[in-house]
Amino acid sequence: MLSGLDPSGGAGIQADIQAITSLGGHPLPVVTCLTVQDTNNVHGAEAISPEIIRQQLECLANDIPLHAVKTGAMGNAAVVNVLMDFLESRPDLPLIVDPVIKAAGGGDLADDELVTAMKSSLFARAEMITPNGEELLQLGGCDSESEAAEKLLSAGCKSVLATGGHGTGPHIINTLYSAGHKPMNWELERIGANEYHGTGCTLAAAISAGIASGLSARAAISQAQNYVSRTLLGALTIGQGQRVPNRGIPWER
């Protein structure tokens, strides 16, 4: 997986490592950016050298079989280009994209150039993208989640999982949009009254672990949602801001 380093340990590459490990996978962490971040917000970020990332990807691929790639915060457009070059010779390798644009606290994690790079190349290569409601509307450039999802599908995305954790009410509704199929909804009980730090990363990483293990997209989503709910039932209060998923809780598949 390629993602940013969150020093609070709530989101980013640590969330990916913990979730994938919990679900029986072996994560290969490639850090795309360093962040100044706590449980309240992102206060700054700096991308890692794209050439170092290129070397890491090729080094890993020459040694270890890859079964899926998951992305989070990408740092900058140059990192997207490096990943696209890497994937060009691996057309069957599943790609799960969590299109991280803003932290839950509102801090920016992607500039306009990076968003454009994701929309113009990364999304069309992805098996699935997992935007929350706010990200989906921004990416689709409209006020309707379903319309935004259809725009992304028409631009080449294979499927869009619109996550509802940023909403309100007693239930969360996650909706899978896929080209040529009717939308599929999952209705989940909302755990707690507030948002958490790192649920989007955890969900996308868990989905990638399921797909890497051979599950269908829908089965991977179902497993991942159950896993995330379990982590939130035991959520940790580690700072003064948002609580974080407890990904250390034993998971029985």
CORBEL-V340725 format. One record per pair of residues at least 12 apart in sequence whose C-alpha atoms are under 8 Angstrom apart, sorted by sequence separation. I is the first residue (numbers start at 1). J is the second residue. D is the distance in whole Angstrom. If there is no record, write none. Layout:
BEGIN
I	J	D
I	J	D
END
This chain:
BEGIN
1	13	8
17	29	7
33	45	7
34	46	5
133	145	7
136	148	6
140	152	7
162	174	6
163	175	7
173	185	7
174	186	5
208	220	8
232	244	8
234	246	6
33	46	5
34	47	6
136	149	7
139	152	8
149	162	8
161	174	7
162	175	5
173	186	6
174	187	7
207	220	5
210	223	7
232	245	5
33	47	4
34	48	7
101	115	8
161	175	6
162	176	6
173	187	5
206	220	8
207	221	6
210	224	8
231	245	5
232	246	6
1	16	7
32	47	6
33	48	5
160	175	8
161	176	4
162	177	8
172	187	6
173	188	6
231	246	5
234	249	8
13	29	7
32	48	5
160	176	6
161	177	6
171	187	6
172	188	5
207	223	8
231	247	5
13	30	8
31	48	7
145	162	8
159	176	7
160	177	5
171	188	5
172	189	6
206	223	8
207	224	5
228	245	8
231	248	8
13	31	7
159	177	6
160	178	7
171	189	5
172	190	6
206	224	5
231	249	7
99	118	8
159	178	4
170	189	6
171	190	5
230	249	8
119	139	8
158	178	6
159	179	7
170	190	5
204	224	8
32	53	7
158	179	6
169	190	8
203	224	6
206	227	8
31	53	8
203	225	7
30	53	7
69	93	7
71	95	8
115	139	8
227	251	7
68	93	6
69	94	6
70	95	6
71	96	6
72	97	7
73	98	8
153	178	7
154	179	8
165	190	8
203	228	6
1	27	7
3	29	8
5	31	6
30	56	7
53	79	7
67	93	6
68	94	5
69	95	5
70	96	5
71	97	5
72	98	5
73	99	7
74	100	8
97	123	7
136	162	7
153	179	6
202	228	7
1	28	6
2	29	6
3	30	7
4	31	5
5	32	8
30	57	8
47	74	8
48	75	7
66	93	7
67	94	7
68	95	6
69	96	6
70	97	6
71	98	6
72	99	6
73	100	5
150	177	8
1	29	5
2	30	5
3	31	5
4	32	5
5	33	6
6	34	7
7	35	7
47	75	5
50	78	6
54	82	6
58	86	8
68	96	8
70	98	7
71	99	8
72	100	6
73	101	7
129	157	8
149	177	7
1	30	6
2	31	6
3	32	5
4	33	5
5	34	5
6	35	6
7	36	7
8	37	6
10	39	7
46	75	7
47	76	6
50	79	5
53	82	8
54	83	7
57	86	7
97	126	6
123	152	8
128	157	7
131	160	8
133	162	6
166	195	7
199	228	7
2	32	6
3	33	7
4	34	6
5	35	6
6	36	7
7	37	6
8	38	5
45	75	8
95	125	7
96	126	6
99	129	7
127	157	7
128	158	6
129	159	7
130	160	6
131	161	7
132	162	6
133	163	6
165	195	7
223	253	8
4	35	7
6	37	6
7	38	7
8	39	7
51	82	8
95	126	5
96	127	6
97	128	6
98	129	6
99	130	7
100	131	8
124	155	7
125	156	8
126	157	6
127	158	6
128	159	5
129	160	5
130	161	5
131	162	6
132	163	5
133	164	6
6	38	8
50	82	7
54	86	8
94	126	7
95	127	5
96	128	5
97	129	5
98	130	5
99	131	6
124	156	4
125	157	7
126	158	7
127	159	6
128	160	6
129	161	6
130	162	6
131	163	6
132	164	6
134	166	8
94	127	6
95	128	7
96	129	6
97	130	6
98	131	6
102	135	8
123	156	7
124	157	5
128	161	7
130	163	7
132	165	7
133	166	7
75	109	7
76	110	7
80	114	8
96	130	8
101	135	7
123	157	5
124	158	7
132	166	7
133	167	8
75	110	7
76	111	8
100	135	8
73	109	7
74	110	8
77	113	6
81	117	8
99	135	8
73	110	7
76	113	8
77	114	4
80	117	7
84	121	8
76	114	5
77	115	8
80	118	7
84	122	7
191	229	7
75	114	8
33	73	7
74	114	8
77	117	6
32	73	7
33	74	7
77	118	8
191	232	7
32	74	6
33	75	5
80	122	7
191	233	7
32	75	6
197	242	6
199	244	8
196	242	5
197	243	6
198	244	6
199	245	7
32	79	7
195	242	7
196	243	5
197	244	5
198	245	7
194	242	8
195	243	8
196	244	6
197	245	7
196	245	7
12	72	7
12	73	7
42	103	6
41	103	6
41	104	7
42	105	7
41	105	4
42	106	8
43	107	6
45	109	7
40	105	6
41	106	7
42	107	5
41	107	6
42	108	7
2	69	8
42	109	8
1	69	5
2	70	6
3	71	6
4	72	7
132	200	8
1	70	5
2	71	5
3	72	5
4	73	5
1	71	6
2	72	6
3	73	5
4	74	7
130	200	8
1	72	8
2	73	8
3	74	6
4	75	7
2	74	7
130	204	7
104	195	8
104	197	7
98	200	7
98	201	7
98	204	6
97	204	7
96	204	7
96	207	8
96	208	6
95	208	8
94	211	8
94	212	8
72	201	7
70	204	7
70	205	7
70	208	6
69	208	7
68	208	6
68	209	8
68	211	7
68	212	5
67	212	5
67	213	8
39	197	7
15	198	7
19	202	6
23	206	7
25	209	6
16	201	6
20	205	6
24	209	8
11	197	6
12	198	7
15	201	6
16	202	6
19	205	6
20	206	6
23	209	7
10	197	6
11	198	4
15	202	6
19	206	6
23	210	8
25	212	8
10	198	5
11	199	8
20	208	8
25	213	8
12	201	6
16	205	5
20	209	5
11	201	6
15	205	8
16	206	8
11	202	8
39	238	8
39	239	6
40	240	7
38	239	8
39	240	7
40	241	4
39	241	5
40	242	6
38	241	8
39	242	5
39	243	7
22	247	7
22	248	8
19	247	6
22	250	7
23	251	7
18	247	6
22	251	6
18	248	7
23	253	8
15	247	8
10	244	5
10	245	7
END
